[in-house]
Amino acid sequence: MPSQPAPLIFRWIVITVTFGAFMSKLDSYVVSISLPTIAERFHVTSAEVSWVILVYLLVSTSTLLLFGKLGDRLGLRTVFFFGYLLFTLGSLLCGAAMSLGMLIMSRFVQGLGCAMILAIAFAVVPKFLPPEKTGWAFGIASTGAALGIAIGAPAGGLITGYLSWRWVFLVNVPFGIFAMYAVNKYIPRESRSHLKKLRKAGFDVLGATLSFAGLAFFIYALSTGWDFGWTSTRTLGSFGASFVLLATFFIREAKCAEPLLELGLFRSFHFSAAVTSTLFAYMLLAGNSFLLPFYLEVGKKLPAQSVGLIIMIYSVIYMAVGPFAGRISDKVRPSTLCAFAMLSAAICSFVFAFTLQAPGLVPVVVFLVWIALSFGFFISPNNNQVMRLAPRDKQGSASGVFNTINSLGLALGVCVFESLMSRTATGDGSGAFQSASLAGYRNAYFFGGIVCIIALFFSLLIGWNHKKSRS
């Protein structure tokens, strides 16, 4: 068993986890702003430069299961440290890239580091902190992620405009060096006997290959579906390949003595219901993040800088609520908080769907404050309950599964919201937009309310099953 840290370094453990959440979100949003400048610098098209984002998404999502399992085998501290090392090295290589090809390969390295950090970060908290501190810790980490989102786009614009697109990547280097120091100094070492026992087990190389390829094809199809067409040969072929590979992967894992994916985790009704609730909740979270800027710029005809400031309302409210909700989830059953949060989010999305046509920005501001409060009381408590439900010797695997589900929910949310909106949203801000395009946005947010009701249902099932088991 790992040695337990002294209370004085609890905060440092949380800082290392928060840095991971902050850096992963910051990098995603900071880089997006610089893509037009990068395309101009290397004289490439927008489709070509999009691979700077796409390769990062592919790698960071499809390797989460792999690195979660490695965390259980090699030790959380070791994988966590090398995750920061690869992320920092990848950032340095991105900043020094002399061609688009070099930049994409460097982003591949950076994506591997990001996957290692995310796969381990959520496992570190319940492994080394007492149960009464985990909600607080997840609240702080969620605040770090919100801060990365809040300052990502504005910081990317300022850095690219006043310095260079290269500094968008190089800014990660000092953060990464500090994080490596903190991990090395403050994350406890797991006992050698415990790790030696885990390392004696075999490693599922075939399973790792199947899961990586299957998830990569799935994320690729979701990310490029609207570019090539959802019924195109490329998109349907990618979905088909993903289905075959992932089906083979699950069959393999059911028979493998040392599986990459711990299917036993899903024998826990509470764990399965919690990650399913997460999948549906994150669909609204991602869909709204994608769609709202289009609504404000096209429908409300606001300039981009004003849109960025308005959307920051969500992050500011969320940063204030996240740690508070995390502390409450240490005292109140997390499933209860999650259920109320998803009920609130569903009502909020339905209300916004039917007030989109209202003049002015008051409905938008009310929506952003309301949805931030709702997700503030969902994400931290949900993170807390998911990792509490996982066995202590499977924290790495559980974290890998949980973060993979999160990423899939985000990707599905963007794709479904975009598809629902684009069926009718073809106006340019004129009267045609008000009549036709608003119908597309309304459909998307109505769907957002439905997925929150599904998330609410699974949260209620957790609470109901808990009461039944106690009686």
N, C-alpha and C positions, 0 to 999 in steps of 0.2 A: 504494500500500500504506500502511496506517496506520503511524504512527511507533511504535516499540516503547517501552514505558515503562521507566524505570530500576527496578532491583530494589527500591529503597527504597519504591516506591509500590505494589508488588504487593499488600501487605496492605490498602491502602486500596481498591484495585479489588475485592478479595474482600469487604471490608466493605460496599461499595455493593450487591453481589450478594446478600450474606447478609441485608441489611436488606430487600431485596425479598422473599426467601423467608420471612423472619420476619413481615413485615407482612401478607402475603397469607394466611398460615395463622392468625395471631393474629386478624385481622379476621373470618374465617369462624367461628371458635369463640367469640370474644368476643360477637358479635352474637346468636348462637343463644340464649344464656342470657337476653338482655334482651327477647326477643320477647313473652313473656307480659305484661311491664310495658308495652311499647309498645302492645300490643293494648288493655290497660286504659286507657292514657292517651288514645288516639284513639277508644275505644269501637267497636272493630271486632272481627270474628271471627278465629279462628285461621287460617282459610283465607285471609282477606284479608291478614293480617299476614305470612303465609308468602311473599308476593311480595317482601318485603324481602330474603329469602334467594334466592328464585327468580330475580329479575331480575339479581342480581349473578352468579349461576351462569350464566345464559343469556348475558349479555354477555361475561363474562370468558372463557368457553370458546369461543364462536362467533367471536370476533374475533382469536384468537391467530394464525391463518394470515395474516390481513391485516397485523397489526403486525409479524410476523416478516419479511414481504416488505418492508414500509416501512423496517424496520431496515437491510436490505441496500441500499435505494435512497437513503434520507435520511441514513444514518449511525447506527450503534448508539448513539453518545453522545447524539444529538439525540432519538431516540425514547425512550431510557431516561430522560432528563431530563424530558421532557413527560409520561411515564408517572407519575413521582413527583409532578409538578405537578398532574395531573388527580386522582390518588388523594388527595392532600392537600386539594385544593379540594373534591372530593366528600365527604371526611370532614367538612370544615368545614360544608358545606351540610347534611349529614345531622344534625349536631349542632344546627343552627339550624332544622330543619324544623318547621313549625307544623301540618302535616297529614300523613296517611299518604301522600297523593298526592305531596306535596313530598319526603317521605322516600324513596319509591320512585324518583322521578326523580333524586334525589341519589345513590342507590345505583347507578343507571345510569351516572352520571359516574364514580363510584368504581370500578365494574366495568371501564370502559374503561381507567382508569389501571392497574388490576391486570393486565389483559391485556397492556398495553404493557410493564409491568415484567417479567412472567413470560416474555413472548416474547423479550425481549432479554437477560435476566439470564444464561441459560445460554449465550448466544452470546458474551457479553463475555469469559468466562473463557478459552476457547481462542483467541480473537482477539488478546488482549493479554497473555496469560501464556505462557511457554514450556511445551512439552509435559510436562517433568518436574515442573511445578507444578500441572497441571490437576487431578489426582486429589486433591491436598491442598486445592485451592480448592473443589472440589465437596463434599468432606467437610465443610468449614466451613459451606458454604451449606446442606447438608442438616441440619447441627446447628441452624442458625438456624431452619429450618422446623420441626424437632422441638420447639425451645424455644417457638415460637409455639403449637404444638398443646398443649404441656404446661401453659403458663400461661394459655392462652386462656379455658377454661371457668372456672377459679377466679378469674381477674382479672375476667371479665365479671360473675360473681356479686358480687364485692366492690364493683366500681365501681357497678353498678346498685343495690346495697343501701345503700351508704354515701354515694354522690354522686347520680347520676342516670343514666338510660339514655343521655342525650345525651353524657355523657363517655365512653361506650363508643366513640363515633366520634371525639370531639374528642381522645382520647388519641393518635390517629394523627398529629395535626398537627405536634407538635414533632419526631417521628421523620421525617416527610416533609420538613420544612424542612432538617433535618440531612442527609438523603439527597440532596436537590437540591444542597446545597452541596458534598457529597463528589463527586457525579457531575460537576458543573461544574469542580471543581478537579483531580480525579485521573484521570478517564477520558480517555484520549488522543483527540485529534481525528484523524479520518481525513483523508487528503490530499484536497485539493479536486479534483485531477485524477481521482482514483479515483472520488469521488462524482459528479463531473460526467459521467463515462463511464456510470455506472449510471443517472443521471437521464435520459439521452438516450433510454433504452428506454421503451417505452409501459407503461401500467399497466392491468391487467386489471380494469376496473370491473365488468363483468358477472360475472366469476369471483368477485370479492369479494362481490357481492350474493348470488349463488347459494350460496356457501359459508356466509355468515352465516345466511341463511334456512334452509338445510338442517340445519346444526348446531343452530340455535335450536329448530327443530321436534323434532329428535331428543332434545335435552336436556330440552325441555319434556315430551315423552311419557314419558321415563324418570323425571322428577321427580314427575309427577302420576299415573302409571299406577296406583299402589295407592290413590289417593284417588278416582279416577273409574272404576276398573276397567280391567284390561288388555284386555278385549274391548269396551270402550265405543266409541261412535262417535268421541268426542273423541280417545281414545288411538290407535285404529287409524288415524283420519284424519291425526293428527300424524305417525305413523310412515310412512304412505303418502306424505304431502307431503315428508317428509325424504328418503325413498328416491328420489322423482322428481327433487327439486332436487339432491341430491348426485350422482345418476347423470348428470344434465345437466352438473353442474359438472365431473366427471371427463372427460366427452366434450369439453367446452369446453377444459379444460386441456391435453388431448392435442393439440389443434389450434392452440392459441394461441401466438403467437410469443414473448410475454413473460408466461408463466403466473404466476398467484398461487401455485399449488402446484407446486413443482419436482418433477415426476414423475421426473426424472432421479436424484433422491436414492434412489429405490427401485430403481434399476438396480444399486445396490451391495447385494449379497447380505448383507453384514455389517450395514449400516445397517438394512435391512428386518427382518432377524432380531432385531436389538437392540430396535427399537421394538415388534415383536410380542411379544417376551419381556416388555417393560415393561407392555404392555396387560394380559396375563394376571396378572402379579405384582401389579399394583395392584388387581386385582379382589379378591384376598384382603385386601390392606391396607385397602381401603375397607369391604369387607363386614364384617370383624372390628370395625372402629371403630364401625360402625353397630349391630352385633348384640350385642357383649359387654355394653354397659350394660344392655340388656334382660334378658340372661341373669342378670346379677348382681342387678338390682333385683327382677325378677319371680321368678326361680328361687331365688336365694340370699336374697331378701328383705332386701337391704342398703339403707340410706338413701343418697340421692343423693350426699351429701358423701363418704361412705365409698367409693362407686363411683369418684368422681373421683380420690381418692387412690390407689386400687388401680391404676387405668388409667395413672396417671402413672409407674408402674414401667416401662412400655414406653418412654416418652419419655426417662426418666433413663438407661436402658441404651443406648438408641439414640444419645443425645447423646454418650455416652462412646465408643461404637464407631465412629460415622460418620467423624470426622476420621482415626482410625487406619486404617480400611478405605480411605479415600481416598488416604492416603499409600502404602499397600501397592499400590494399583492403578497407581501410577506406576512400580512396579518389577516387579510380577507381571501377567501378561496379565489384563485385566479380565474377559474371558469365563470364565476359569477360576474366579475368585472368584464370579462371578454363578451359575455352574452349581452350585458347592458350596452357595451360599446358598439357592438354590431347592430343592435336594435336602433341605437341613435344614428349610426352611419347610414342604415337603410332608409330611415325616415328623412334624413338630410339629403340623400341622393334623390329620393322621390320628389321632395319639395323643390330642389334645384331644377329638376327636369321640367317642372311646370311653372317655373318663374324665369326661365331663360330669356323670354321675350320682354321682360320688364325693363323699362328704361333705367339708365344710370348704373352705378356700380354697387349699390347697397346689397342687392341679392348675392352678388359675387363675394363681397366681404363677409356677409353672414354665413355663406356656404363654407368659406375657407376657415373661419373661426370654428364653426360647428364640426366640420370634418376633422380638423386638427384635434379638437377635444376628444372626438370619438376614437380616432386612431391612437391618440396619446394614452387612452385607457385600455387599448387593445394590445398594442405591440409589446410593451414591456411586460405586462402580466402574462401574455401568451408565451413569450420567450422563456419566462420564468417557469411556467407550468410544463412546457415541452421538455426542457432539460431536467427538471425534477423527476419526470416520469421515466427517464432513461436510466438503465442500470449504471452504477458508477464506473464499472470496468468497460462500458460501451459508450462513454461520453463522446469520444471522437467520432465514432460511427454515427451516433444519433445526431451530432452537430452537422455532419456531412449530409445526412438525409434531410434534416430540417432546412439547411441553407439551399440544397438543391430544389426542394419544394418551393421555397421562397422565390428563387430565380425563375422557376417555371411559372409560378403565379404572376410574376411581373411581366414575363414575356407574353403569356396568354392575355393578360389584361390589355396590353398595348395593341395586340393584334385584333382582339375582338372589338375593342372600342373604336379602333381605326376603321374596321370593316363596317360596323354599324353606322358610323358617321358618314363614311364616304359613299354609302348607297344613295344618300340624298343631299349631302352637304357639298353643293357645287357652286354656291353663290360667291360673290366677291365683296360682300358688305352692302350691297344694294337691297332693294325690296325683294329680289329673288332670294337673297340670303335669309331674310326675315321669314319668308314663307316656306321655302324648301329646305334650306340648310338647318334651320332650327329643329326641324323634324328629326334630322340625323343625330344632332346633339341630344335631343330629348330621348330618342331611342337608346342611346349609349348610356345616359345617366339612369334611365329606367332599368336597364340591364344591371347597372351598378348596384341599384337597390336590391335587385333579386339575388345577386351573388352574396350580398351582405346578409340577407335573410337565410341563405343556405349556411353561411358561416355561423350565424346565430343559432341555427338548428343544431349544429354539431357541438357548439359550446354548451347548449342546454343539455344535450345528451351526456356530456361529461359530468355535469353537476347532478343530473338525475341518476346516472349510473353510480356515482360516488355515494349518494344517499342510500341507494338500494343496497350496495355492498356493505355499508355500515349497519343497516338494519338487519 
